[in-house]
């Protein structure tokens, strides 16, 4: 089993739609969780850290479910500019250090 | 503030050669991590450095080495290049060891 798994997509959605991605992780001791956005041939850009209580930033909501070992990202009112690959990242290290383990990414295409 | 910078942006080498990639972290950030990203995959962790000490190493052969300098900049060295080393090499910096990581634009290495 992969340490971090994502559905590669692509998810093709119309503008204005709500879309959700899930990401599962295998190490129950994982400490911190992140969503990154990556545009084609660019570097990953930090979108959100994911906290136990969940967090929201505008149209984006991230949640953590430790019992089922997954994190989710919800995008409301999708824009054309949201088209990108969304990477989840998990830090499985305890006691310091921050070795991020990434999923393969989920591709989102928002269409007119 | 300037983001993470990396040089060079692109590099073409032949098998068996050696390469050095450079990274300057965001001002005030003390930790630098290196990742390799091949097409269609998420970034894979290579090394993490903090205060000039190696604090984590991924599953890469000894041909890969790195160091961090007193000004917190870092170099990644790869010896005896193989075709499979062709990838985007990403540097990420974080303020402290376990904080959020921010990526530079990457160095795209092609091995012929």
HADDOCK unambig.tbl for C-alpha pairs under 7 A between the chains (distance, minus, plus):
assign (segid A and resid 42 and name CA) (segid B and resid 105 and name CA) 6.36 0.50 0.50
assign (segid A and resid 43 and name CA) (segid B and resid 103 and name CA) 6.31 0.50 0.50
assign (segid A and resid 43 and name CA) (segid B and resid 104 and name CA) 6.46 0.50 0.50
assign (segid A and resid 43 and name CA) (segid B and resid 105 and name CA) 5.09 0.50 0.50
assign (segid A and resid 43 and name CA) (segid B and resid 106 and name CA) 6.50 0.50 0.50
assign (segid A and resid 44 and name CA) (segid B and resid 103 and name CA) 6.34 0.50 0.50
assign (segid A and resid 45 and name CA) (segid B and resid 102 and name CA) 6.90 0.50 0.50
assign (segid A and resid 45 and name CA) (segid B and resid 103 and name CA) 6.72 0.50 0.50
assign (segid A and resid 46 and name CA) (segid B and resid 102 and name CA) 6.63 0.50 0.50
assign (segid A and resid 96 and name CA) (segid B and resid 97 and name CA) 6.51 0.50 0.50
assign (segid A and resid 96 and name CA) (segid B and resid 98 and name CA) 5.80 0.50 0.50
assign (segid A and resid 97 and name CA) (segid B and resid 55 and name CA) 6.49 0.50 0.50
assign (segid A and resid 97 and name CA) (segid B and resid 97 and name CA) 5.31 0.50 0.50
assign (segid A and resid 97 and name CA) (segid B and resid 98 and name CA) 5.32 0.50 0.50
assign (segid A and resid 98 and name CA) (segid B and resid 97 and name CA) 6.29 0.50 0.50
assign (segid A and resid 98 and name CA) (segid B and resid 98 and name CA) 4.98 0.50 0.50
assign (segid A and resid 99 and name CA) (segid B and resid 45 and name CA) 6.50 0.50 0.50
assign (segid A and resid 99 and name CA) (segid B and resid 56 and name CA) 6.93 0.50 0.50
assign (segid A and resid 100 and name CA) (segid B and resid 45 and name CA) 6.61 0.50 0.50
assign (segid A and resid 101 and name CA) (segid B and resid 44 and name CA) 6.76 0.50 0.50
assign (segid A and resid 101 and name CA) (segid B and resid 45 and name CA) 6.90 0.50 0.50
assign (segid A and resid 102 and name CA) (segid B and resid 42 and name CA) 5.36 0.50 0.50
assign (segid A and resid 102 and name CA) (segid B and resid 43 and name CA) 6.14 0.50 0.50
assign (segid A and resid 102 and name CA) (segid B and resid 44 and name CA) 6.94 0.50 0.50
assign (segid A and resid 103 and name CA) (segid B and resid 42 and name CA) 5.55 0.50 0.50
assign (segid A and resid 104 and name CA) (segid B and resid 40 and name CA) 6.86 0.50 0.50
assign (segid A and resid 104 and name CA) (segid B and resid 41 and name CA) 4.63 0.50 0.50
assign (segid A and resid 104 and name CA) (segid B and resid 42 and name CA) 4.38 0.50 0.50
assign (segid A and resid 105 and name CA) (segid B and resid 42 and name CA) 6.25 0.50 0.50
